[in-house]
Amino acid sequence: MPLAVLFPLVCVLILWIPVPWGSNRVWSWALLEVLVFCLLAFWAAVHVVRPLPLSDRDNIRFFLLTGLWLGYHAIYLLPFPNGLVSALAPATAEVYRAVDLLNGDKGIHYYLSVDRHATLVEMLKGGAYLGLCYLVYEVLTSKRRLKVLLWLLLTMGVLQASFGMFASFTGLRLVPDSLTAGHWDLVIGTFVNRNHFSAHLAMAVAAGMALLLPHLSHGHRPAGWRGLLVRQAAWLSTTPGITVLMLVIVFAALFASGSRGALAALFSALCLALLVIRVGRGPDALELRIVPVVLLVLVGAVVWMGATDFMQRILEIGAAPGERLRVWVVTHALIQDNLLLGVGPGNYTAAFAAYRDGALRPLVYDHAHNDYLEMLAEQGIVGSLLLALAIGWLLFIIVRGTLKRRDRVLRGALFGSLVAVLTMLIHGLVDFNFHIPANAGYFYVWAGIGLAARRLPHDS
């Protein structure tokens, strides 16, 4: 079958995305876009002669809502009468009037985006993310494929964690110093920033939890400590035992990175997901049995690193909170002046430069370190509400699936998807992972996993 080859191609693409510095360079995200669009074209060519099933309306609504938000980007690329732009986006119109004054001319039409190229770049990225989500949703046609993809996500996290710790301890330099600011004493893997690396690992933890969940049970306690040791030693050679060992490696690198935001986001997301399940399924829910396993993994990771080194990493490493707060204050002023439509997708860097003050260091602030503030600044209330509607619907679908599905494999995948999606959303309060193509892409991969797990039949 022509579509049989699509699944391994999508898996290879997912494995590749984090490798070239988190795909956060022009050539790497352009390659990501080309590969996704080519795979979508192949899928579309097959379905020219094969009818497209549109049976799951809830899932289709998510794609339509996200597509509507993506289409909203187009209004920033279209010319409008300068009077209309002045009414809708007065700050943007003022920039165009200043350019007219310098050129000695008066333009008839203005645009809602000052930098249309930057807006087009963001639109293409968004299209690639949504396309990747749909590809994942389409290729996950069985529980076997679902488990293969979850293993790939966890394995990628282990490889990133292992390489990150090896490079940090040995001084191996794969990423140029110009990108890392010489921070090779930190664990960053193939990323250029420890916070983005940690967000990637947090999603790998979600994959491990999804794989562990089907194997959890109350079991029985063997008599005596010898029986317990024998059983635990034998358990380490089983699939769940190997999964736990892989999670220990990922957690060790996560702690070694010193990203407090990622750690707080992961455990907040886990607590929130477990609370939802506790309320929806009751105290005997399968997912609640993951808690002692997570605690065991945490202890193992801290022991591996050493408790002293762990506390030193967490307490001493971190961006200056005062500076980040000042960036948020300046961004708030930017939002107030462009509340309805924003300054245009991808225009934050240029717009922020006009609002910054002397209290900030002489650096180029290309992101707000808060995805929600940056979203409001760039796309205003209209664009933010459109995306919030799509993400809210996604969470509704995943939560409902988590509470209704009975199959353990599908419940595990839905639980992992819920934890991964919530982790990224919470981490977005203090960072900009949705502007890192590898992490944004993996967020949409997890969205596709959640949608597919909700759709798959029990006997798939």
N, C-alpha and C positions, 0 to 999 in steps of 0.2 A: 504494500500500500504506500502511496506517495507520502502520506502524513506520518508514516512510521519513523521516517528519518528526522522529523521535526523535533521530537522529544530529545534525542541526544544532542542536536544542534543547540537547542535552548539551554540544556544543562551546561554545555561547554561555554556558552556565552555568559551564563551566570557565574561560572567559576572564573572567567576572565575579568569581569568588571572591576573587582577590587585591586587587581594586580598592578596596572599602570598608575600608581600613585592615587588610588581611589578614583581613577578616571576623571580627575579634577584638573586636567589640562586640555587645551583646545583640541589637540589631535586625538586624545583618548576619548573625550566625550563625543567628538565627531565620528570616530570609529564606532562607538556604541550606537549612535543614531543610525549610521549606515547599516550595521549588522541587524538591528531590530527591524528597520524598515524593509530590508531585503527578506527577512524571515516572514514578515507580514505579507509581503508581495507574493511569496511562495505559497503561503496559506491561502491567500485570496485567489490565486490562480487555480489551486485545487478545487476551491469551492465554486468556481465558475460553472463547473460541470457537476457539482455535488451540492444539493440543497443544504443551506445552513440552518441547523436546529436552533430555535429561539424559544425553548420551553421554559427556562427558569427566568421568570419576569423580574424577580427581585434582584438577581445578579445583573441582568441587562440594564436595570434602572441605574445601578452604580456606574456602569460604563457610560450611559447616556448623560448622567449628571456630571461626571468627570469630563466627558467630551464637551459638554456645554461650557464648563469653566475654561477648558482649553480653547474653545472657539471664541470665548470672550477676549482672549489676547488679541484677536484680529482687529478689534476696534482701535487699538493703539497704533496700528499700522496704516489706518485709512485716513485720508485728508478730510477735514471738516471745516466749515466756514469759521473764520477767526472769531466771530462773535459768539458762536456756540462753544468753542473751546474756552473762550474767556469766561463764559458762564459756568461751564462744567469743571474746568481746571484752571483757575485764575493764575496760579503760580507758574504752570507750564506755559500759558499764554504770555506771561510777562517775559519769560526767557526768549520766546520767539519774537516778541516786540523789540527786545534788546538787540537781537541779531538783525532785525529789519533796520534798526537805527544805525547799526554799524555798516550795513550794506547800502544805506541810503535808499532803501526800497520799502514798500509796504506789501506784505504777503496777503493774498486773498484767502489762502487756506493754511491752517495750522494742523498739527498732529497732537494727539493726547500723550505721546511719548516724545521726550526730548532726544533720546538715542534709540531710533527704530531698529538698528542692528542688534543692540543688546536685547531688545524685546523679542526679536525674531529668534535669537539664540535661545532664550528662555522658552519660547513656544515650541521650538524643535526638541529641546530637552524634555519638556512635558509630554510631547507626543511620543517620544521614545519610551518614557516611563510607563505611560498608559498602554502603549503597544506591548511592552514586556509583560505587563500585568495580564493582558488578554492572551498572549501566547502561553503563559504559564497556566492560565485558566483552561485553555483549549487542550493542551497536551496532557494534563493530568486526568486521564480517562480511567484510571484504575488505582486501587490502593497500593499496588506494587510500585507503580510510578511515583505515587505520593511519597512512599517510604524512601525510594531512591533519591528523590530530590531533597528530602529532609536530611538524609545521610550526607549528601553533597554539601549542604549548607553547614552542617556541623563539622565536616572534614575541612572545609575551607577555613572555618574559624580556628580549628586546631593548627592548621598550617600557618595561618597568620600569627597566631599566638606563639608558636614554636620559633618561627623566623624572627618575630619581634624580640623575644627574649634572647635568642642567640645573637642577634645583631647588637643588642644593647650591651650584653655581657662581654662580647668579643671586640666591639668597636667596628664591626663590619659596616660599611657605608654603601648602601644601594641607592638611596635617594640623595640628590645633591644637597650640600650644606646650604645653598642659597634658598632651598625650599623648606628646610627644617629649622633654619636659624641656628644650626649647630647643636640642636637638642638631641644628640645621639646617646645621651645618658638616660633617655626615656625610652620606653617600649612603645614603638609606633608601627611596627610591621612595614607594609608597603605604602602606608599612608604618610602624609606630611605633618599630621597633627594628632596628638595622643587622644584628644576628645573624639575625633572622627574614627580613629582606630578602635576606641573603646565602644562606641556605638555599634560598630560592625560586630564586635565580639558579643555584645549584649544580644544581638539577633541570633548569633550562633548558639548562645545559651538557650534561647527559646526553641531552637531546633532540637537540642538535646533533651529538653523537657518533653517536647512532643514525641520523641522516640521512646522516652522512658515510660510515659504514661500507660501504654497498653500492657506493660509488664508488672505494674504495681498491684499488689494484693496484700491482704492482711497476713496470710501465711500462718505458720505455726512456729513456736519457739522450741528449738532443740534443747534437750535436757543437758545441763552442764555447760561450762565455758568451753570445754574441748569441742563439743558438738557445734557450738556457735562459731568457733574459729574455723573448723573444717567446712562448715556450710558457707561462711563468708569467703574463704579462700576459693572454694569451688565456684561461688557466685561471680567472682571477678573475671572468670574465663567465659562467662555467658554474655549474651548481647547487652543486657542492661548493665552488667559490670563494666564492659568495655565502654559503654556510653558514659558511665560515671567517671571513669578514668579520663576520657576525652574532655569532659566538663571540668575536671580538676585543672587540666592544662589551660583551658580557656579562662577559667576564673583566676588562675595565678597570673596570667598575662594582663587580665582586666585590672587586678589590683596593682600590679607592677606599673601599669600606665599612670596610675595616680589620678585618673579622671573621676573626680567626685560626682560630677554631673551625671555621667553614665551609670555609675553605681547606684546613685539615688534614684535615677529614672527606672532602672531595671527592677529594683526592689519595690519601688512604689507601684510600678505596673503589675508586678507579681502579686502584691498585696491586694490591689484593686481587682485584678482578675479573680483571685481566690474569694474575695468578698462577694463578687457578683455570683460566683458559682455556689458559695455557701448559702446565699439568700435564695437562689433559684433552684438548687437541687437538694439542699439540706446538708446536715453534718456528715452524712455517709458518702458524699460525692467522691468519685474516684480521684478527681483532680486534687483534693485536699491531702491525699497521701504523698504528694510530691514534696511537702514541707520538710519532713525529716531527711529526705534525700538531698535537698538543697542545703540544709544545715550541715550535713556530712561533707558535701562538696566544698562548702565554705571553709570548714575546719581543715580539710585536706589541702586546700590552696594556701591558707595562712601558714600551715605547718611547713609546706614546701618553700614558701618565700621566707619564712621567719617572721615572727610576730613583731619584732622591733622594726625590721625593714618595712613591713606592711604599714604600721602606724606612721612611720616617718614619711612614706610616700603619700599617705592620705592627708596628713596634717600640714606638710610643708609645700606641696606642689599645688599650684592653682593660679589662675589669672587674677590680677588685681581686681577685687570686687568693686572698689570705688570707681575705677576707670570704666568697667562694664556698665555700672549704674549711670555714669555720666553719658555714655553712648546712648543708653535708653532714654535719658531725659532729652537729649538733642533729637533723637528719632521721634519722640513724642511731639516735639515742636514741628517737625517735618510733617507728621501725620495730620496735625491740626490744620495746616495750611493746604493740605491736599486730601481732605477727608473722604470725599465721595468716590473719586476714581484713582487716587494715588498719582505718582509721578511716572508710572509705566513699569511693566516687568523688566527687571534687569537694570533699572536706572537708579538704584539706591546709592551706589558709590558716588555718582556725579551729583545727585541731589544732596547727599549728606555733607559734601565738601562746602556747600554754600551755607550750612547751618552750624558747622562745628565752631568751637571756641578755643581760646588759649589754654583752657584747663586740660585739654587732651594732648597726648604726645604727637609730635610731627610725623604721623604715620598715615597711610592710606587705609581708611576704614571701609572695607568693601562689604562688610556684613554687620548686622545689628547685634549679633550674639543672642538673638531672640527671633525665631522664625515667624512668630505671630506679629510682632511689631514690624518686621521687615515686610511681611505680606501686606499689612495695612498701609505701610508707606508706599509700596509699589503699586498695589491694585485697589486700594481704597476699600470702602465698606462693601461695594458691589462685588468685586472679585473675591474678597475674603468670605462673604456670605455664600457665594456659589461653591467655593471649595469646601467650606464648613459643612454645607448641605451634603456634598458627596462623601466626605469622610464620616460624617455622622451616620449616613445610611450604611456605609461599610461596617462601622462598629455595630450597628443594629443587626445586620445580617450575621456577623460573626458571633455576637453574643447569643442571638436566637438559636443559631446552629449549635453552639456549645451547650446550651441548656436542653436542646431537644434530641440531638443525636445520641444513639445508644452504642454504636459500634466504637470499640476502644481506639482503633487506629484513627478513625475520623475525628473522634473527640480529642485525641492527642494533637492532631494537626490543627484543629480549631483552637485549642487552648494555646498552642505555640504561636499561632497567628495573632491571637488576642494579646498575648504578652509582648510580642515583637512590635505590633502596631502601637500599643499603649506606651511602650518604652520610647519609641521615636517621638510620639506626640508629647510626652512629658519632657524628654530631653530638649525638645524644641523651645522650651521656656528659657533656656540658658545657653543655647548654642545654635548653630546653623547647619545641622546635618542634612536638612532637605535641600541644601545648595551644594552638597557633595554628591556627585552622580552615583558613586558606588552605594552609598547609604540610601539615597533617595530611590535608586533602582531596586535595592533589596527590600525597601518598604513596600514597593508595589509588587515585588515577587511574593512577599508574605500576604499581601492583599489577594493576589491570585490564588495562593494556597488556601486561604480561608474560604474564598468563594467556591473553589473546586471541592473542598472537603464538605461543604454544606450541600453541594449538588450530588456528589457521588452516591450511588446506591450501596446498601449494606453488603451485597454480594459482588461488588465490582471486582 
